[in-house]
Each structure stands twice: as C-alpha cells, then as structure tokens.
Amino acid sequence: ENLPVSTCRLKIVDASDGSGEKIGKIERVATIPDYRSKGIGSLVIDEAEKWLKEMGAKKVLINSRKAAVRFYEKLGYKPDWNKTSGSGLFECVETEKIL
C-alpha cells in the first residue's frame, strides 16, 4: 500500500585521524518483520553503499546489534569485537567494510 518495508539512515563523517578521509555510516537499518529473509535488507544496504560511495566515502561503518552481525558479514562487513556498546538485547558491535 505504498509504504516502505525497509529503510536506513546515511551519514558522511570525517575520519577522526585528521586525514580528511570520508567515512560513510549506515544507521537505523530496519525491515518490517513480514519482509525479512527476502533479500530486501540486502538491497537497501547495497543501495546505501552506492550512495555513500558517490558522496566520497571509502569505507562504511555500521553499528550492528549483536544478533544481526552475521547478516552484515554476509554483505562483506567485518565486526570489530573490541568496539562494542550497549547491553542485553541491544548489545552492538561496530562493523566495517571497505568500498
């Protein structure tokens, strides 16, 4: 009925090392439960990566809920288990992908 079934938020930030490198961030990824496991989330991430690359990003970071890390690994993201936040159901780990 013309409503979105999956979405995310995009940001470009400068690298914290002063290099001027642009880093893409994909945040707030969500897919309506009835549409999960149909490849839609993967399509959203793929399009988000294309937009971030067009905006000059060389790598992308996603702060993933621990339960979703395998989804992002299948898309080429590498988790950094030394960079975690939150707890319980909302424990998150930073994942990274070079574009």
Phi and psi restraints in degrees (value plus and minus 20) as a CYANA .aco file:
   2 ASN   PHI      43.0    83.0
   2 ASN   PSI       7.9    47.9
   3 LEU   PHI    -129.6   -89.6
   3 LEU   PSI     125.8   165.8
   4 PRO   PHI     -86.7   -46.7
   4 PRO   PSI     126.1   166.1
   5 VAL   PHI    -129.1   -89.1
   5 VAL   PSI     -33.2     6.8
   6 SER   PHI    -173.7  -133.7
   6 SER   PSI     128.8   168.8
   7 THR   PHI    -176.2  -136.2
   7 THR   PSI     148.0   188.0
   8 CYS   PHI    -180.6  -140.6
   8 CYS   PSI     147.6   187.6
   9 ARG   PHI    -134.3   -94.3
   9 ARG   PSI     119.8   159.8
  10 LEU   PHI    -135.1   -95.1
  10 LEU   PSI     125.2   165.2
  11 LYS   PHI    -164.8  -124.8
  11 LYS   PSI     130.8   170.8
  12 ILE   PHI    -135.7   -95.7
  12 ILE   PSI     109.9   149.9
  13 VAL   PHI    -149.1  -109.1
  13 VAL   PSI     137.8   177.8
  14 ASP   PHI    -103.1   -63.1
  14 ASP   PSI     122.0   162.0
  15 ALA   PHI     -78.2   -38.2
  15 ALA   PSI     123.3   163.3
  16 SER   PHI     -95.3   -55.3
  16 SER   PSI     -27.2    12.8
  17 ASP   PHI    -108.0   -68.0
  17 ASP   PSI     -15.7    24.3
  18 GLY   PHI      58.8    98.8
  18 GLY   PSI     -12.6    27.4
  19 SER   PHI     -94.8   -54.8
  19 SER   PSI     -35.8     4.2
  20 GLY   PHI      63.1   103.1
  20 GLY   PSI     -21.3    18.7
  21 GLU   PHI     -83.6   -43.6
  21 GLU   PSI     119.2   159.2
  22 LYS   PHI    -112.8   -72.8
  22 LYS   PSI     110.4   150.4
  23 ILE   PHI    -137.1   -97.1
  23 ILE   PSI     111.4   151.4
  24 GLY   PHI    -108.8   -68.8
  24 GLY   PSI     123.4   163.4
  25 LYS   PHI    -145.7  -105.7
  25 LYS   PSI     109.7   149.7
  26 ILE   PHI    -127.8   -87.8
  26 ILE   PSI     105.2   145.2
  27 GLU   PHI    -151.6  -111.6
  27 GLU   PSI     143.7   183.7
  28 ARG   PHI      30.6    70.6
  28 ARG   PSI      25.8    65.8
  29 VAL   PHI     -92.3   -52.3
  29 VAL   PSI     109.8   149.8
  30 ALA   PHI    -170.6  -130.6
  30 ALA   PSI     119.9   159.9
  31 THR   PHI    -151.7  -111.7
  31 THR   PSI     113.9   153.9
  32 ILE   PHI     -77.5   -37.5
  32 ILE   PSI     114.2   154.2
  33 PRO   PHI     -68.7   -28.7
  33 PRO   PSI     -61.5   -21.5
  34 ASP   PHI     -84.0   -44.0
  34 ASP   PSI     -35.6     4.4
  35 TYR   PHI    -128.0   -88.0
  35 TYR   PSI     -16.6    23.4
  36 ARG   PHI     -94.3   -54.3
  36 ARG   PSI     138.2   178.2
  37 SER   PHI      44.2    84.2
  37 SER   PSI       6.6    46.6
  38 LYS   PHI    -140.9  -100.9
  38 LYS   PSI     -13.8    26.2
  39 GLY   PHI      67.1   107.1
  39 GLY   PSI     -20.4    19.6
  40 ILE   PHI     -89.6   -49.6
  40 ILE   PSI     -63.2   -23.2
  41 GLY   PHI     -79.9   -39.9
  41 GLY   PSI     -59.2   -19.2
  42 SER   PHI     -83.4   -43.4
  42 SER   PSI     -60.1   -20.1
  43 LEU   PHI     -84.2   -44.2
  43 LEU   PSI     -60.3   -20.3
  44 VAL   PHI     -82.3   -42.3
  44 VAL   PSI     -66.2   -26.2
  45 ILE   PHI     -83.6   -43.6
  45 ILE   PSI     -62.2   -22.2
  46 ASP   PHI     -79.8   -39.8
  46 ASP   PSI     -66.2   -26.2
  47 GLU   PHI     -86.8   -46.8
  47 GLU   PSI     -59.5   -19.5
  48 ALA   PHI     -80.7   -40.7
  48 ALA   PSI     -62.5   -22.5
  49 GLU   PHI     -81.9   -41.9
  49 GLU   PSI     -60.4   -20.4
  50 LYS   PHI     -81.5   -41.5
  50 LYS   PSI     -65.0   -25.0
  51 TRP   PHI     -83.7   -43.7
  51 TRP   PSI     -64.6   -24.6
  52 LEU   PHI     -83.0   -43.0
  52 LEU   PSI     -59.0   -19.0
  53 LYS   PHI     -83.8   -43.8
  53 LYS   PSI     -62.4   -22.4
  54 GLU   PHI     -81.3   -41.3
  54 GLU   PSI     -48.6    -8.6
  55 MET   PHI    -107.3   -67.3
  55 MET   PSI     -15.7    24.3
  56 GLY   PHI      80.5   120.5
  56 GLY   PSI     -16.2    23.8
  57 ALA   PHI     -92.7   -52.7
  57 ALA   PSI     119.2   159.2
  58 LYS   PHI    -121.5   -81.5
  58 LYS   PSI     -41.0    -1.0
  59 LYS   PHI    -166.3  -126.3
  59 LYS   PSI     142.7   182.7
  60 VAL   PHI    -147.6  -107.6
  60 VAL   PSI     118.7   158.7
  61 LEU   PHI    -134.6   -94.6
  61 LEU   PSI     118.2   158.2
  62 ILE   PHI    -151.9  -111.9
  62 ILE   PSI     105.0   145.0
  63 ASN   PHI    -107.3   -67.3
  63 ASN   PSI      77.6   117.6
  64 SER   PHI    -113.3   -73.3
  64 SER   PSI     120.2   160.2
  65 ARG   PHI     -80.8   -40.8
  65 ARG   PSI     122.3   162.3
  66 LYS   PHI     -73.0   -33.0
  66 LYS   PSI     -58.8   -18.8
  67 ALA   PHI     -86.2   -46.2
  67 ALA   PSI     -38.7     1.3
  68 ALA   PHI    -124.8   -84.8
  68 ALA   PSI     -17.1    22.9
  69 VAL   PHI     -77.1   -37.1
  69 VAL   PSI     -61.7   -21.7
  70 ARG   PHI     -81.6   -41.6
  70 ARG   PSI     -55.8   -15.8
  71 PHE   PHI     -77.5   -37.5
  71 PHE   PSI     -67.7   -27.7
  72 TYR   PHI     -91.8   -51.8
  72 TYR   PSI     -54.1   -14.1
  73 GLU   PHI     -80.3   -40.3
  73 GLU   PSI     -58.7   -18.7
  74 LYS   PHI     -83.9   -43.9
  74 LYS   PSI     -42.5    -2.5
  75 LEU   PHI    -115.6   -75.6
  75 LEU   PSI     -12.9    27.1
  76 GLY   PHI      78.0   118.0
  76 GLY   PSI     -12.4    27.6
  77 TYR   PHI    -106.0   -66.0
  77 TYR   PSI     125.1   165.1
  78 LYS   PHI    -131.5   -91.5
  78 LYS   PSI     102.2   142.2
  79 PRO   PHI     -97.0   -57.0
  79 PRO   PSI     125.8   165.8
  80 ASP   PHI    -132.4   -92.4
  80 ASP   PSI      76.4   116.4
  81 TRP   PHI     -88.0   -48.0
  81 TRP   PSI     -25.8    14.2
  82 ASN   PHI    -106.4   -66.4
  82 ASN   PSI     -28.9    11.1
  83 LYS   PHI    -137.6   -97.6
  83 LYS   PSI      64.9   104.9
  84 THR   PHI    -140.3  -100.3
  84 THR   PSI     140.3   180.3
  85 SER   PHI    -171.8  -131.8
  85 SER   PSI     146.3   186.3
  86 GLY   PHI      53.3    93.3
  86 GLY   PSI    -192.0  -152.0
  87 SER   PHI    -178.0  -138.0
  87 SER   PSI     146.5   186.5
  88 GLY   PHI      38.1    78.1
  88 GLY   PSI    -154.6  -114.6
  89 LEU   PHI     -80.7   -40.7
  89 LEU   PSI     -46.0    -6.0
  90 PHE   PHI    -126.8   -86.8
  90 PHE   PSI       6.3    46.3
  91 GLU   PHI     -90.9   -50.9
  91 GLU   PSI     110.2   150.2
  92 CYS   PHI    -143.7  -103.7
  92 CYS   PSI     135.9   175.9
  93 VAL   PHI    -153.9  -113.9
  93 VAL   PSI     120.8   160.8
  94 GLU   PHI     -96.3   -56.3
  94 GLU   PSI     112.9   152.9
  95 THR   PHI    -139.2   -99.2
  95 THR   PSI     132.8   172.8
  96 GLU   PHI    -158.2  -118.2
  96 GLU   PSI     125.0   165.0
  97 LYS   PHI    -160.6  -120.6
  97 LYS   PSI     112.0   152.0
  98 ILE   PHI    -104.7   -64.7
  98 ILE   PSI     110.8   150.8
